[in-house]
Amino acid sequence: MHDEAEILGQFDIAVVGGGVMGCSTALPLARAGHKVALFERRGLGLEASGRNAGSLSPMIKKSELVAHAIEGYRMWMSSKDWLGVDIGSHTKPGLIVAYNQMEADALDRLVTDRCANGAQIELISGKKATEIEPQLSSGVTLAAYSEVDGQAESNRTGQVFNFALNQAGANVFGHCDVKHVVNNNGNYEIHTDRGIAYSNKIVLAGGAWLEGMTSWLGFSLPVQYKVNQMIVTERTPELVRTVLGVQNGLLTLKQAANGTIVIGGGWQGHGDLENGAWHVEPEAVVRNLQLARFVIPQIKDLRVVRTWLGLEAVLPDYLPAVGAVPDVDGAYVIGCCRGGWAIGPCLGSLLADFILGRNLRLPIFDPGRKINAEPFAAAGSASKGM
Ligand SMILES: Cc1cc2nc3c(=O)[nH]c(=O)nc-3n(C[C@H](O)[C@H](O)[C@H](O)COP(=O)(O)OP(=O)(O)OC[C@H]3O[C@@H](n4cnc5c(N)ncnc54)[C@H](O)[C@@H]3O)c2cc1C
């Protein structure tokens, strides 16, 4: 004999996944008066949304996402206004440097393309870049500079959304693992390890775990993931003034408000969907530090205090999925946005508008579009390439 499953309630809209995407969608829906339930198997914002580098950087986003990234930037910069709590955002100029002609040509193309899509970026000489960022190593041939950049304390994502969702009257089910979902002609049964909930609509926002979620509804989204690795140094007096990147994409670097230097890059650690991101790749740490020291030589004097990892979901076309699940009434998907923490608040509010039947101020990204399912290199494993 087994116990009957506990009934967790009947809701208008259920959101599965409590990262930035799920929370940013749930919040405006709850504020619009809907009975919203959000299910998160850990705590809010403990996966990618709380482990990322907190860079806002609209200039490095894909051209289709520049407008969304600028809106996301503005939302994080004014988080107290719409969340009721400040996430700890700081405006800082963004700088991307090139060290050779090939990188300079690529930077030139990037700036032309992003500016055509509304970004505010200028190309500056290596000399000017060094005036802006005095500790830069010599040899910068060209740089892209943008005033519209900054960073925020993304490790507080769960905390700030928990506050806002509770204020908005949303039902947050933390430590509640959704095992599967059954579509009963538009009344969804959400089977969790704590019982069953019912909902008229469902939003799947599972980050790297999104493909498994869409399969509950018979839809296949070809989600891939990267195991991004981060490094943080001990505190130091002001050393880096900008949100700094290298054109080849293998380095992002900035100084946090507490004086530590936060270093990320193109090298990967180890992880999988079953165990999460679990194993730092030492070779990747060394290579990432070597490049950081090459760009800002004084970093060689600093001790590393911590490294960590997280799973970043992407689709093979590097565009997000935000919209309706094809051929399934009342079901929606949001996720797989590269650099998606910065853009998340914008995408979540767009999906909420879409669900509410409101006009959309920016395009969303049809999950049912034809997506080339070619796997990219190094998904889910350590990348050895530089
Ligand atoms: C190390 C690292 C650095 C990054 N740096 C940046 C950066 O500087 N700037 C930037 O903009 N972006 C950055 N990103 C990307 C960004 O973090 C992600 O794009 C974004 O956080 C994705 O949000 P999400 O809500 O889709 O996913 P997640 O935050 O992963 O949320 C998905 C949630 O779903 C939950 N879940 C999964 N399965 C279930 C289930 N069965 N039942 C209930 N809940 C479930 C998970 O527990 C998780 O909390 C970085 C990512 C990483 C990993």
Ligand as a Chemical Component Dictionary entry (heavy atoms), coordinates in Angstrom:
data_LIG
# 
_chem_comp.id                   LIG 
_chem_comp.type                 NON-POLYMER 
_chem_comp.pdbx_formal_charge   0 
_chem_comp.three_letter_code    LIG 
# 
loop_
_chem_comp_atom.comp_id 
_chem_comp_atom.atom_id 
_chem_comp_atom.alt_atom_id 
_chem_comp_atom.type_symbol 
_chem_comp_atom.charge 
_chem_comp_atom.model_Cartn_x 
_chem_comp_atom.model_Cartn_y 
_chem_comp_atom.model_Cartn_z 
_chem_comp_atom.pdbx_ordinal 
LIG C1  C1  C 0 30.243 30.233 -14.783 1  
LIG C2  C2  C 0 29.252 31.009 -15.600 2  
LIG C3  C3  C 0 29.524 32.341 -15.908 3  
LIG C4  C4  C 0 28.573 33.102 -16.625 4  
LIG N1  N1  N 0 28.802 34.434 -16.792 5  
LIG C5  C5  C 0 27.799 35.220 -17.254 6  
LIG C6  C6  C 0 27.938 36.636 -17.219 7  
LIG O1  O1  O 0 28.940 37.185 -16.773 8  
LIG N2  N2  N 0 26.895 37.378 -17.686 9  
LIG C7  C7  C 0 25.741 36.806 -18.151 10 
LIG O2  O2  O 0 24.843 37.545 -18.561 11 
LIG N3  N3  N 0 25.581 35.462 -18.188 12 
LIG C8  C8  C 0 26.573 34.659 -17.729 13 
LIG N4  N4  N 0 26.411 33.304 -17.700 14 
LIG C9  C9  C 0 25.164 32.704 -18.254 15 
LIG C10 C10 C 0 23.997 32.837 -17.310 16 
LIG O3  O3  O 0 24.352 32.501 -15.985 17 
LIG C11 C11 C 0 22.843 31.953 -17.784 18 
LIG O4  O4  O 0 22.559 32.245 -19.153 19 
LIG C12 C12 C 0 21.553 32.173 -16.999 20 
LIG O5  O5  O 0 21.797 32.260 -15.618 21 
LIG C13 C13 C 0 20.581 31.030 -17.301 22 
LIG O6  O6  O 0 19.444 31.159 -16.491 23 
LIG P1  P1  P 0 18.350 29.998 -16.444 24 
LIG O7  O7  O 0 17.290 30.460 -15.520 25 
LIG O8  O8  O 0 17.974 29.622 -17.823 26 
LIG O9  O9  O 0 19.129 28.712 -15.880 27 
LIG P2  P2  P 0 19.523 28.303 -14.367 28 
LIG O10 O10 O 0 19.974 29.468 -13.573 29 
LIG O11 O11 O 0 20.449 27.144 -14.475 30 
LIG O12 O12 O 0 18.136 27.863 -13.759 31 
LIG C14 C14 C 0 17.504 26.652 -14.089 32 
LIG C15 C15 C 0 16.883 26.127 -12.812 33 
LIG O13 O13 O 0 16.056 24.986 -13.097 34 
LIG C16 C16 C 0 16.133 24.138 -11.964 35 
LIG N5  N5  N 0 15.697 22.816 -12.323 36 
LIG C17 C17 C 0 16.265 21.950 -13.206 37 
LIG N6  N6  N 0 15.554 20.808 -13.269 38 
LIG C18 C18 C 0 14.498 20.954 -12.420 39 
LIG C19 C19 C 0 13.420 20.110 -12.050 40 
LIG N7  N7  N 0 13.276 18.895 -12.565 41 
LIG N8  N8  N 0 12.510 20.577 -11.149 42 
LIG C20 C20 C 0 12.640 21.814 -10.606 43 
LIG N9  N9  N 0 13.663 22.650 -10.921 44 
LIG C21 C21 C 0 14.577 22.223 -11.823 45 
LIG C22 C22 C 0 17.617 24.186 -11.591 46 
LIG O14 O14 O 0 17.838 23.761 -10.260 47 
LIG C23 C23 C 0 17.943 25.659 -11.817 48 
LIG O15 O15 O 0 17.859 26.433 -10.628 49 
LIG C24 C24 C 0 27.360 32.495 -17.068 50 
LIG C25 C25 C 0 27.116 31.157 -16.791 51 
LIG C26 C26 C 0 28.033 30.410 -16.056 52 
LIG C27 C27 C 0 27.724 28.979 -15.730 53 
# 
loop_
_chem_comp_bond.comp_id 
_chem_comp_bond.atom_id_1 
_chem_comp_bond.atom_id_2 
_chem_comp_bond.value_order 
_chem_comp_bond.pdbx_ordinal 
LIG C1  C2  SING 1  
LIG C2  C3  SING 2  
LIG C2  C26 DOUB 3  
LIG C3  C4  DOUB 4  
LIG C4  N1  SING 5  
LIG C4  C24 SING 6  
LIG N1  C5  DOUB 7  
LIG C5  C6  SING 8  
LIG C5  C8  SING 9  
LIG C6  O1  DOUB 10 
LIG C6  N2  SING 11 
LIG N2  C7  SING 12 
LIG C7  O2  DOUB 13 
LIG C7  N3  SING 14 
LIG N3  C8  DOUB 15 
LIG C8  N4  SING 16 
LIG N4  C9  SING 17 
LIG N4  C24 SING 18 
LIG C9  C10 SING 19 
LIG C10 O3  SING 20 
LIG C10 C11 SING 21 
LIG C11 O4  SING 22 
LIG C11 C12 SING 23 
LIG C12 O5  SING 24 
LIG C12 C13 SING 25 
LIG C13 O6  SING 26 
LIG O6  P1  SING 27 
LIG P1  O7  DOUB 28 
LIG P1  O8  SING 29 
LIG P1  O9  SING 30 
LIG O9  P2  SING 31 
LIG P2  O10 DOUB 32 
LIG P2  O11 SING 33 
LIG P2  O12 SING 34 
LIG O12 C14 SING 35 
LIG C14 C15 SING 36 
LIG C15 O13 SING 37 
LIG C15 C23 SING 38 
LIG O13 C16 SING 39 
LIG C16 N5  SING 40 
LIG C16 C22 SING 41 
LIG N5  C17 SING 42 
LIG N5  C21 SING 43 
LIG C17 N6  DOUB 44 
LIG N6  C18 SING 45 
LIG C18 C19 SING 46 
LIG C18 C21 DOUB 47 
LIG C19 N7  SING 48 
LIG C19 N8  DOUB 49 
LIG N8  C20 SING 50 
LIG C20 N9  DOUB 51 
LIG N9  C21 SING 52 
LIG C22 O14 SING 53 
LIG C22 C23 SING 54 
LIG C23 O15 SING 55 
LIG C24 C25 DOUB 56 
LIG C25 C26 SING 57 
LIG C26 C27 SING 58 
# 
